[in-house]
Amino acid sequence: MDKVVASAAEAVADVPDGASLAVGGFGLSGVPNVLIQALYERGVDGLSIVSNNCGAMESGLAVLLAAGRIARVTGSYIGANKEFARQYLAGELEVELIPQGTLAERLRAGGAGIPAFYTPAGVGTQVAEGGLPWRYDGSGGVALASPPKEVREFDGTQYVLERGIRTDYALVRAAKGDRHGNLVFNKSARNFNPLAAMAGKVTVAEVEELVEPGEIEPDAVHLPGVFVRRVVALTPEQAADKKIERRTVSG
């Protein structure tokens, strides 16, 4: 039951080229930076990433993106990531953009064993009708577009069918975790982390504070250890290294 591994490098040592990964985080909050860096140092390539966004300020997934290690992204926000936009428009990166709530539910559904669900989000748009550019040809044309999805009516309202997401691996960051993999997240850093953890067949969690089993009150657990395969305890320096995307101060 002791799921703690000695290092981040050991925790991701079996991630192969071409693997799919669900990655927690939103902007720079709750991002598993140490595990991402370990993947970068291994030189893993051709990755399919499922995450809200693809890093920011040369941090998080932006490290893998800038190195050309990511082949496909399923997400909901490009934001101010200029390299993401450049690769997408140049045809170097396949991108499936979906509504943010739909992304959250697709991850949760996949982790809960639900193959698909209906949602009103996207009805009447290219999300449902197809035609969203997944990959450009580098000359302004569309090389690959999204297919149409099934739409059904329930009680007079149209709903689009969305598939649950399962990935080979998941990388998440938690404020606290025990040796059994039970995790606690801190405020907004919770974001997509529990959902990404549920969706991964092999989930690796980096934790800022490692505690012994029983030290986390059962009612305080945000993600049960059944969803977590490996736990990496961060050093105090790694735990404290938290960048701020946009600093706002009062005069």
C-alpha positions as CSV (number, residue, x, y, z in Angstrom):
1,M,0.0,0.0,0.0
2,D,3.0,2.3,0.3
3,K,2.8,4.2,-3.1
4,V,5.7,6.6,-2.4
5,V,8.5,6.5,-5.0
6,A,12.0,8.0,-4.5
7,S,11.9,10.6,-7.2
8,A,9.9,12.2,-10.0
9,A,12.3,10.6,-12.5
10,E,11.4,7.2,-11.1
11,A,7.7,8.0,-11.1
12,V,7.6,8.7,-14.8
13,A,10.3,6.3,-15.9
14,D,7.8,4.1,-17.8
15,V,6.0,6.8,-19.7
16,P,6.6,6.0,-23.4
17,D,6.7,8.1,-26.5
18,G,3.2,8.7,-27.8
19,A,1.5,8.3,-24.4
20,S,-1.6,10.1,-23.5
21,L,-1.6,12.1,-20.2
22,A,-4.3,14.0,-18.3
23,V,-2.5,16.9,-16.5
24,G,-4.0,18.9,-13.6
25,G,-3.7,22.6,-13.2
26,F,-5.3,25.9,-14.3
27,G,-2.9,28.6,-15.5
28,L,0.0,28.3,-13.0
29,S,-2.2,27.0,-10.1
30,G,-1.9,23.4,-9.1
31,V,0.4,22.4,-11.9
32,P,2.6,19.3,-11.4
33,N,5.7,21.2,-12.5
34,V,8.2,18.7,-11.0
35,L,6.7,15.7,-12.8
36,I,6.5,17.7,-16.1
37,Q,10.2,18.6,-15.8
38,A,11.1,14.9,-15.2
39,L,9.3,14.0,-18.4
40,Y,11.1,16.7,-20.2
41,E,14.5,15.5,-19.0
42,R,13.6,11.9,-20.1
43,G,13.1,13.2,-23.6
44,V,9.7,11.7,-24.1
45,D,8.1,12.7,-27.4
46,G,4.8,12.6,-29.3
47,L,2.6,13.1,-26.3
48,S,-1.1,13.6,-26.3
49,I,-2.1,15.9,-23.5
50,V,-5.5,16.5,-21.9
51,S,-5.4,19.6,-19.8
52,N,-7.3,22.9,-19.4
53,N,-4.4,24.8,-20.9
54,C,-0.9,24.1,-22.1
55,G,1.2,26.1,-19.7
56,A,2.0,29.7,-19.3
57,M,5.1,31.9,-18.8
58,E,7.4,29.1,-20.0
59,S,6.2,27.1,-17.0
60,G,4.2,23.8,-16.7
61,L,3.3,22.1,-20.0
62,A,4.9,25.0,-21.8
63,V,8.2,23.3,-21.1
64,L,7.2,20.3,-23.2
65,L,5.4,22.4,-25.8
66,A,8.4,24.6,-26.5
67,A,10.6,21.5,-26.9
68,G,8.2,20.1,-29.5
69,R,7.3,17.1,-27.4
70,I,3.5,17.4,-27.6
71,A,1.7,16.1,-30.7
72,R,-1.9,16.7,-29.6
73,V,-3.8,18.8,-27.0
74,T,-7.3,18.4,-25.8
75,G,-8.2,21.5,-23.8
76,S,-10.4,24.5,-23.4
77,Y,-8.1,27.5,-23.2
78,I,-5.1,28.8,-25.2
79,G,-4.9,32.1,-23.4
80,A,-1.8,34.2,-23.9
81,N,0.4,31.2,-24.8
82,K,1.9,32.5,-28.1
83,E,3.9,29.4,-28.8
84,F,0.8,27.2,-28.5
85,A,-1.0,29.5,-31.0
86,R,2.0,29.5,-33.3
87,Q,2.3,25.7,-33.4
88,Y,-1.4,25.3,-33.9
89,L,-1.7,27.7,-36.8
90,A,1.5,26.4,-38.3
91,G,0.1,22.8,-38.4
92,E,2.6,21.5,-36.0
93,L,0.1,20.7,-33.2
94,E,-3.3,19.0,-33.3
95,V,-5.7,20.8,-31.0
96,E,-9.2,19.8,-29.8
97,L,-10.8,22.8,-28.2
98,I,-13.9,22.0,-26.1
99,P,-16.1,23.9,-23.6
100,Q,-14.4,24.0,-20.2
101,G,-17.3,22.4,-18.3
102,T,-17.5,19.7,-20.9
103,L,-13.8,18.9,-20.5
104,A,-14.2,18.7,-16.7
105,E,-17.1,16.3,-17.1
106,R,-15.4,14.2,-19.8
107,L,-12.5,13.6,-17.4
108,R,-14.8,12.8,-14.5
109,A,-17.0,10.5,-16.6
110,G,-14.0,8.6,-17.8
111,G,-12.7,8.1,-14.3
112,A,-16.1,7.0,-13.1
113,G,-16.5,4.4,-15.9
114,I,-19.1,6.3,-17.8
115,P,-18.4,6.0,-21.6
116,A,-20.5,9.0,-22.7
117,F,-23.0,11.6,-21.6
118,Y,-25.3,14.3,-23.1
119,T,-24.9,18.0,-22.5
120,P,-26.5,21.1,-23.9
121,A,-23.1,22.9,-24.2
122,G,-22.1,23.3,-27.8
123,V,-25.5,22.5,-29.4
124,G,-26.0,24.6,-32.6
125,T,-22.3,25.2,-32.9
126,Q,-19.3,23.5,-34.6
127,V,-18.8,21.6,-31.3
128,A,-21.8,19.5,-32.2
129,E,-22.0,20.0,-36.0
130,G,-18.3,19.4,-36.7
131,G,-15.9,21.4,-38.7
132,L,-13.7,22.8,-35.9
133,P,-10.1,22.9,-37.1
134,W,-8.1,20.2,-35.2
135,R,-5.0,20.7,-37.4
136,Y,-4.1,23.4,-39.9
137,D,-2.0,22.7,-43.0
138,G,0.4,25.6,-42.3
139,S,-1.0,27.7,-45.2
140,G,-4.2,28.8,-43.6
141,G,-6.2,25.8,-44.7
142,V,-7.7,23.1,-42.5
143,A,-6.0,19.7,-42.7
144,L,-8.1,17.9,-40.1
145,A,-11.5,19.0,-38.8
146,S,-13.7,17.7,-36.0
147,P,-16.4,15.2,-36.9
148,P,-20.1,15.8,-36.2
149,K,-21.5,14.4,-32.9
150,E,-24.8,12.8,-32.1
151,V,-27.5,15.3,-31.0
152,R,-30.7,14.1,-29.3
153,E,-33.7,15.8,-27.8
154,F,-34.8,15.3,-24.2
155,D,-37.9,17.1,-22.8
156,G,-37.8,19.6,-25.6
157,T,-34.1,20.5,-25.3
158,Q,-31.3,19.5,-27.6
159,Y,-28.2,17.8,-26.2
160,V,-24.9,16.7,-27.7
161,L,-23.2,13.4,-26.9
162,E,-19.7,13.7,-25.5
163,R,-17.3,10.8,-24.8
164,G,-15.7,10.2,-21.5
165,I,-11.9,10.6,-21.4
166,R,-9.4,7.9,-20.3
167,T,-5.6,8.5,-20.6
168,D,-2.6,6.2,-20.2
169,Y,-1.2,8.4,-17.4
170,A,-2.2,11.4,-15.2
171,L,0.0,13.9,-13.5
172,V,-1.4,15.9,-10.6
173,R,-0.2,18.1,-7.8
174,A,-1.6,18.1,-4.2
175,A,-1.0,20.2,-1.1
176,K,-1.0,17.0,1.1
177,G,-0.9,13.3,0.5
178,D,-0.3,10.1,2.5
179,R,1.5,6.9,1.6
180,H,-1.8,5.3,0.4
181,G,-2.3,8.1,-2.2
182,N,-5.1,9.9,-0.5
183,L,-4.9,13.6,-1.5
184,V,-5.9,17.0,-0.3
185,F,-5.8,20.1,-2.6
186,N,-5.4,23.7,-1.5
187,K,-8.3,26.0,-2.5
188,S,-8.2,27.0,-6.2
189,A,-5.2,24.6,-6.8
190,R,-7.8,21.8,-6.6
191,N,-9.2,22.9,-10.1
192,F,-8.8,20.0,-12.6
193,N,-6.5,17.9,-10.5
194,P,-9.0,15.4,-9.0
195,L,-10.7,15.0,-12.4
196,A,-7.4,14.4,-14.2
197,A,-6.3,11.9,-11.5
198,M,-9.6,10.0,-12.0
199,A,-9.1,9.8,-15.8
200,G,-5.6,8.3,-15.8
201,K,-5.0,4.6,-15.8
202,V,-1.7,5.3,-14.0
203,T,-1.9,8.4,-11.9
204,V,1.2,10.0,-10.4
205,A,0.8,12.7,-7.7
206,E,3.5,15.2,-6.5
207,V,2.6,16.3,-3.0
208,E,3.9,19.3,-1.1
209,E,3.5,17.6,2.2
210,L,3.7,13.8,2.7
211,V,2.0,12.4,5.8
212,E,1.5,9.0,7.3
213,P,-1.8,7.0,6.7
214,G,-4.4,8.1,9.2
215,E,-3.1,11.7,9.5
216,I,-5.7,13.0,7.0
217,E,-9.2,12.9,8.4
218,P,-11.4,10.8,6.1
219,D,-13.9,13.6,5.5
220,A,-11.0,15.9,4.5
221,V,-9.9,13.7,1.6
222,H,-10.5,15.3,-1.8
223,L,-9.3,12.3,-3.8
224,P,-9.2,8.8,-2.5
225,G,-6.0,6.8,-2.9
226,V,-7.7,4.2,-5.1
227,F,-7.2,6.6,-8.0
228,V,-3.5,7.1,-7.3
229,R,-0.7,4.7,-8.2
230,R,2.4,6.7,-7.3
231,V,3.2,9.5,-4.9
232,V,6.3,11.8,-5.1
233,A,7.2,13.9,-2.0
234,L,8.5,17.3,-3.0
235,T,11.4,19.0,-1.3
236,P,10.6,22.2,0.6
237,E,12.2,24.2,-2.2
238,Q,10.1,22.4,-4.8
239,A,6.9,22.9,-2.8
240,A,7.6,26.6,-2.3
241,D,8.4,27.3,-6.0
242,K,5.0,28.7,-7.1
243,K,5.0,31.3,-9.9
244,I,2.3,34.0,-10.2
245,E,0.9,34.5,-13.7
246,R,-0.4,38.1,-13.1
247,R,0.7,39.9,-10.0
248,T,-1.8,42.5,-8.8
249,V,-0.9,44.9,-6.0
250,S,-2.6,47.9,-4.4
251,G,-0.9,51.3,-4.4
